[in-house]
Amino acid sequence: MAPPGGTMAGHEPPPLPQSIIAAKRDGCVLDRPAIEAFVQGLVDGSWSEAQAAALAMAVVCRGMDADETMALTEAMTRSGERLDWRAAGFAGPVLDKHSSGGVGDKVSLMLAPLVAAAAAGAGAIVPMVSGRGLGHTGGTLDKLEALPGYDVNPSRARLLAALRAAGCAIVGASQRIAPADRRLYAIRDVTATVASVPLVTASILSKKLAAGLDALVLDVKCGSGAFMRERAQARELAASLVRVARGAGLAAHAFVSDMNQVLGHSAGNALELREAIAFLKNEPDGSEPRQRELTLALGAALLCLGGVCADEAEARARLERALSAGEGAERFARMVAALGGPRDVLRAAPLAQAPVRRDVPAQAAGFVGAIDVRALGLAVVELGGGRRRGGESIDARVGLDRVLPLGAPVARGTPLAQVHAADAASAERAACAVRAACRIEPLAPALPPVVLERLGSAPSAQG
């Protein structure tokens, strides 16, 4: 066995799981055969959950270098099916976006149809593979399931029909895509081994690479409402994602964005869906500036990475035209209908409403100076809008609306937010949580931009 810092050679039959675990525990660099043996063991069951958890913990404690992270990502990508959109008859670029998750982050709902509309002339498609809520952050699939009938796990035929009709489809990952990641993530989720840059990188990108993409934009959030509170942590993950994606031949660009306040006005499944529709329809309720800026910035970068536009000025202009003409809204409506949802979603979205609504008044005059955004996300979970344990059902009606942003001036009694709850008792608990999460100060705080950094060279038509 190689000493710490050395390489575990792999010119022999794959070593036993305990040998691989011990090597990483002792600080060795695992070579490709060792990593491939681990991934194969996840798929065929020859590695037990205890062994997989032990290696995950060793990675959390010892880390992985760039070559190990690349090898893990590629092996997990090859563990299942890889999609071929050209064989399905799509000739244009295949585009997607991933977010590390935040409170009120509904950008995927708006970006997918807007990019599809702006890139229609190039034959581009946006098959966006999304996830469910995790911890204090909401999930795109949970939001879409607030629409009666919407199928987040469609058959291949229905998925292809949606892409042909709308140019976009927001769905869950097939069980055939990166099955090694599916098993490893379930183990990491219950063994405190989620927060590892190499493991997060491989988890995200194995699914994206298997999805047959041509271009990917990544939104890595930092702040009180993000999984990575510190900007340096978010930058490290963003850099890892871009490096591995590009090493695997996928054009990628990453943004580090601010999550020290709710993105948009709402947090909660039906409430966020309603706000996203308002954005696409150019209604005032959907016009929150930070949310708009992040959506357009991500969309413009994606259009350039995919070769649809020569520069971001052209890309922004296309997105703005698609938004003002209602083309993004129309694409969203086509997608919803093709995936089994309501056919009149733009005119009268049949979204359930909570029976109890309660304003949360400020208890002093001044400015919203700081927000514990994670606490707001947990308040939504406690209302029933998220899962405290796997398998729990979600109440799509509940959440927070009209959430004031940082720097907003308030008088005593000004509502900080409006709680939507199933009953009066849960509304009161949520109101207490909102008051505790929002600090009122005599002076307005300095406000950071929503986009804090961009990693990688500026995206262009050549990627």
Buried (B, 14 or more C-beta within 10 A) or exposed (E): EBEEEEBBEBEEEBBEBEEBBBBBBBBBBBBBBBBBBBBBBBBEEEBEBEBBBBBBBBBBEBBBEEBBBBBBBBBBBBBBBEBEBEEBEBEBBBBBBBBBBBBBBBBBBBBBBBBBBBBBEBEBBBBBBBBBBBBBBBBBBBBBBBBEEBBBEBEEEBBBBBBBBBBBBBBBBBEEBBBBBBBBBEBBEEBEBBEBBBBBBBBBBBBBBBBBBBBBBBBBBBBBBBBBBEBEBBBBBBBBBBBBBBBBEBBBBBBBBBBBBBBBBBBBBBBBBBBBBBBBBBEEBBBBEBBBBBBBBBBBBBBBBBBBBEBBEBBBEBBBEBBEEBBBBBBBBBBBBBBBBBEEBBEEBEBEEBEBEBBBBBEEEBBBBBBBBBBBBBBBBBBBBBBEEEEEEBBBBBBBBBBBBBBBEBEEEBBBBBBBBBEEEBBBBBBEBBBEBBBBEEEBBEEBEBBBBBBBEEBBBEB
